[in-house]
Amino acid sequence: MNIPNSFKNQIANTFYDKEITLYTTEEVVDGDGWARQEATEGESISANISFAKLDEVKQEYGITTDISATITTDQNIARGTVLKYGDQLMRVIRAIAFDSHYFLICENWSSKSSTLPSV
């Protein structure tokens, strides 16, 4: 079924009431040889974020690592993208496309973690 853009826009205007900031990351190696990822703030998007029922999401999607939030948005956000809500930095570990939105599953992110889990 083709969902018209006017309907998608109405969904976004109604439900995507939180501001999420996207970050770009770059591998940096310091003078002592320690590698880390450095995040640079980018554009902001509107989304809906949830911190509830995370165990149910893990079970439904077969995820074995800890997750910190789920996000729905009309923006196509790639797996591995670092984003920020409030003071919490997260990384998208799974991005699932639906008819009218994208469902993002996120974990807490630290610049010292550099590999994506195999989920």
C-alpha positions in Angstrom: 0.0 0.0 0.0 1.3 3.5 -0.9 1.0 5.9 2.0 0.6 9.5 0.8 3.1 12.1 1.8 0.4 14.2 3.4 -0.5 11.4 5.7 3.2 10.8 6.6 3.6 14.6 7.3 0.5 14.5 9.6 2.0 11.5 11.5 5.3 13.4 11.9 3.6 16.6 13.1 1.6 14.7 15.6 4.0 12.1 17.1 7.6 13.3 16.5 7.8 15.9 19.2 11.3 15.3 20.5 14.5 16.8 19.1 17.3 14.3 18.4 20.8 15.5 17.4 22.7 13.4 14.9 26.5 13.1 15.1 29.2 12.2 12.7 32.1 10.1 14.1 35.7 9.8 13.2 38.4 7.4 14.4 41.2 9.2 16.2 44.5 7.8 17.5 46.3 9.8 20.1 50.1 10.2 20.6 50.2 7.1 22.8 48.4 4.9 20.3 45.0 4.8 22.0 42.2 4.7 19.4 38.8 6.2 20.0 35.9 7.7 18.1 35.4 11.4 18.2 31.8 12.7 17.6 30.9 16.0 16.0 27.5 17.4 16.4 25.4 17.6 13.2 21.8 18.3 12.2 18.7 17.8 14.4 15.7 15.7 13.5 12.2 15.3 15.1 11.4 11.9 16.5 9.6 10.0 19.2 11.8 8.3 21.8 10.9 5.6 24.3 12.8 4.1 27.2 10.0 1.6 28.1 9.5 -2.1 27.2 13.1 -2.5 26.1 13.2 -6.2 27.2 10.2 -6.9 25.0 12.0 -5.2 22.0 15.1 -7.2 22.6 13.1 -10.5 22.7 11.0 -9.6 19.6 14.0 -8.7 17.5 16.4 -11.3 18.9 18.9 -8.8 20.3 21.2 -10.1 23.0 23.1 -6.9 24.0 21.7 -4.1 26.3 19.6 -1.4 24.6 18.9 2.0 26.0 16.0 3.4 23.8 13.9 3.0 20.8 13.1 5.8 18.4 10.6 6.3 15.7 11.1 8.9 13.0 10.4 9.7 9.4 14.1 10.1 8.7 16.2 7.2 7.3 19.0 6.9 9.8 21.8 4.4 9.2 22.9 1.7 11.5 26.0 2.9 13.5 24.8 6.5 13.6 25.5 8.3 16.9 22.8 10.5 18.2 21.9 12.5 21.3 18.7 13.0 23.2 19.0 15.2 26.3 22.4 14.4 27.7 22.5 10.8 26.6 24.6 9.7 23.6 23.4 6.6 21.8 24.3 4.6 18.7 21.8 3.0 16.4 22.3 -0.8 16.4 19.3 -1.6 14.2 17.2 0.5 11.8 14.0 -1.0 10.6 11.9 0.5 7.8 8.1 0.5 8.0 5.5 1.9 5.6 5.4 5.4 7.3 8.4 5.5 9.6 11.7 4.1 10.7 12.1 2.2 14.0 15.6 2.7 15.5 17.0 0.5 18.3 19.8 2.2 20.2 22.4 1.4 22.8 24.4 3.7 25.0 27.5 5.0 23.2 30.9 5.9 24.4 33.8 7.1 22.3 35.8 4.2 23.6 33.5 1.7 22.0 34.2 1.2 18.3 32.5 -1.9 17.0 28.9 -2.6 16.4 27.4 -5.7 18.0 26.3 -8.5 15.6 22.6 -8.3 16.1 
